[in-house]
Amino acid sequence: MLLYLDPGTGSLMIQVIIAAFATIIVRINIVRNFLNSIFKSKKIIIKQDIKLDD
């Protein structure tokens, strides 16, 4: 027994699949950027006052 899918239902299923993939990709990028911001090494710049006698 085969189920019949009309073009409207097939189109809706394709849109749902594309939206799911887009959501997953965006979520992965958000989490990756968040983790990178936490573990990113921060450079400490130490400024020293150097006085030269002229």
C-alpha positions as CSV (number, residue, x, y, z in Angstrom):
1,M,0.0,0.0,0.0
2,L,1.5,3.3,-1.0
3,L,0.4,6.6,0.5
4,Y,-0.5,9.5,-1.8
5,L,1.2,12.9,-1.1
6,D,-0.2,15.8,-3.0
7,P,2.2,18.5,-4.2
8,G,1.1,20.9,-1.4
9,T,2.0,18.3,1.3
10,G,5.3,17.5,-0.4
11,S,6.2,21.2,-0.7
12,L,5.4,21.7,3.0
13,M,7.6,18.7,4.0
14,I,10.5,20.1,1.9
15,Q,10.2,23.5,3.6
16,V,10.1,21.8,7.1
17,I,13.3,19.9,6.3
18,I,15.1,23.0,5.0
19,A,14.0,25.0,8.0
20,A,15.2,22.3,10.4
21,F,18.7,22.2,8.7
22,A,18.9,26.0,8.8
23,T,18.0,26.0,12.5
24,I,20.6,23.4,13.3
25,I,23.3,25.3,11.5
26,V,22.5,28.6,13.2
27,R,22.3,26.9,16.6
28,I,25.7,25.2,16.1
29,N,27.2,28.6,15.1
30,I,25.7,30.3,18.2
31,V,27.1,27.7,20.5
32,R,30.5,27.6,18.8
33,N,30.8,31.4,19.0
34,F,29.8,31.3,22.7
35,L,32.3,28.7,23.6
36,N,35.0,30.5,21.6
37,S,34.3,33.7,23.6
38,I,34.7,31.8,26.9
39,F,37.8,29.9,26.0
40,K,39.5,32.6,23.9
41,S,42.8,33.6,25.3
42,K,42.9,37.1,26.5
43,K,46.2,39.0,26.0
44,I,47.3,41.1,29.0
45,I,49.1,44.2,27.9
46,I,51.4,45.6,30.6
47,K,52.3,49.2,30.1
48,Q,55.5,50.5,31.7
49,D,56.3,54.1,32.1
50,I,59.9,54.6,30.7
51,K,61.4,58.0,31.5
52,L,64.5,59.0,29.6
53,D,66.8,61.7,30.9
54,D,67.6,64.1,28.1
